[in-house]
Amino acid sequence: MKAVEQGKVCKEDVILLNVSGGYKRIAEDYGLCRIKPSFGVSLDIPLDEIQRECL
């Protein structure tokens, strides 16, 4: 929210949140709930294919 207020990102922008590796530590301080990813990628998928699927 601060980034929107500071004009660093637009309110409509989509932000990818990566909390891999730190889940256990952050869960100690905050109530977290796991959600299922809507889309996954790997290095062998061409960028144009990812764009077709996501945009």
matplotlib code that plots the C-alpha trace (Angstrom):
import matplotlib.pyplot as plt

x = [0.0, 2.9, 4.2, 0.9, 0.8, 4.3, 3.5, 5.9, 3.2, -0.3, -3.4, -4.3, -0.8, -0.4, 2.4, 4.0, 4.6, 7.4, 7.7, 9.5, 12.0, 10.7, 7.2, 8.0, 9.7, 7.0, 4.2, 5.6, 4.7, 1.7, -1.4, -0.9, -3.1, -1.8, -3.4, -3.2, -1.1, -3.2, -0.3, 3.2, 6.1, 9.4, 12.5, 11.6, 8.4, 8.9, 8.0, 5.5, 3.6, 3.5, 2.2, -0.6, -1.7, -1.6, -2.6]
y = [0.0, 2.3, 1.7, 2.9, 5.9, 6.8, 6.4, 3.5, 1.2, 1.8, 0.7, -1.7, -3.3, -7.0, -7.8, -11.2, -12.0, -14.5, -15.7, -19.0, -20.0, -17.7, -19.1, -20.7, -17.6, -15.1, -17.5, -17.1, -13.4, -13.3, -15.3, -16.7, -18.8, -20.8, -20.2, -22.2, -20.5, -19.5, -20.2, -21.6, -21.3, -23.0, -22.1, -24.3, -22.5, -19.8, -16.2, -15.8, -18.9, -17.5, -14.2, -15.9, -17.8, -14.9, -11.8]
z = [0.0, 0.7, -2.8, -4.3, -2.0, -3.0, -6.7, -7.2, -8.6, -9.9, -7.9, -10.8, -11.1, -10.4, -7.9, -7.5, -3.9, -3.2, 0.3, -0.5, 2.2, 4.8, 5.4, 8.8, 10.2, 9.1, 10.2, 13.8, 13.8, 11.5, 10.9, 7.4, 5.2, 2.2, -1.1, -4.3, -7.1, -10.1, -12.5, -12.3, -14.7, -15.3, -17.2, -20.2, -21.0, -23.7, -22.6, -25.4, -24.1, -20.6, -21.9, -23.9, -20.8, -18.4, -20.4]

ax = plt.figure().add_subplot(projection="3d")
ax.plot(x, y, z, "-o")
ax.set_aspect("equal")
plt.show()
